[in-house]
Amino acid sequence: MRSSVLLTSALAAGAIAGPIERRKVYTETQVTVETITVYIPSSSAPSSSATPTSSAVPTTTVAPTTSAAPTTTAAPTSSSSSQAAAATSSSALAYGVTHTSGTVQATFHEGDEYKNSVLWHHNRARANHGASNLEWSDECESAAQTAAAYCDFEHHVVDGQGQNLFTTSGDAYNVTAGITDSWYKGEADIYTWWGEEPPHSSSDSASLDMETFEKYGHTTQMLWKSTTSVGCVTIDCGSKMTVSGASSTMGKYTVCNYSPPGNYVGEFAKNVAAPSGAYSGYSWSD
Ligand SMILES: *[C@@H]1O[C@H](CO)[C@@H](O)[C@H](O)[C@H]1NC(C)=O
């Protein structure tokens, strides 16, 4: 199994990088979803014991704080004149940025309008789960660029960053559909462990159950409270694109990297809160 091979190599790399490992998972999606698990060094206790309670971190505050608007300092609104004027709602800054709403977002793949749509769609979802606005990270963008350039729909990760992948066929990049419809709504609808730890493997209690994780891992990374920044790259891989090692027509490829990364085993309860409001009306074109 491909993921097992990658898991093995990731474990080896982690063992070299540091003596103490903490489990982490990275996620990706398209029509089918694949997931890869890696370990990254951590200063917390090793997770070798059967119980996955990370003693370093208090797990008490589970209840979602229902403050409607995130209170952290908003990311600087990169005021690109015409786009800012085209942006609609007066509450847009509740999500840290103004952005150009509408179906035109399907064409965005670079520049300020792209970044602002990426941030807005992340931050609206996060606000609904008591998580503060993400800011754009050039470091994450740079690492995402490196990963995207492979055009292979595989994770290429760096220490200290999480990663979500999305790729689609057709003429449109449709990055906001990937974020809001696929990663957020599609997975939040089936996630039932808000404020709790999701299921662990029956054979290894220090691991997540991967079969369920594959169905929700993007949304938990998106909503992860301790994550503070994101940087994405969306490119047209054209005929170069491969998925699962085979040539693919799904060449409109998006890679988002997150810092600090989410999806740490044992830390879901305090990082992924229940939605405070309905999100069924959220759309990629908002
Ligand atoms: C983008 O994705 C949405 C949601 O899946 C879809 O309805 C829409 O047609 C897509 N847009 C384009 C231009 O492909």
The ligand as an ORCA input file, in Angstrom:
! r2SCAN-3c Opt
* xyz 0 1
  C     -16.813     24.827     -8.942
  O     -17.246     23.876     -7.995
  C     -18.615     23.987     -7.686
  C     -18.901     23.099     -6.529
  O     -18.493     21.807     -6.775
  C     -19.414     23.678     -8.914
  O     -20.777     23.770     -8.630
  C     -19.039     24.650     -9.996
  O     -19.683     24.315    -11.197
  C     -17.550     24.686    -10.226
  N     -17.241     25.787    -11.087
  C     -16.661     25.631    -12.260
  C     -16.484     26.853    -13.074
  O     -16.254     24.565    -12.634
*
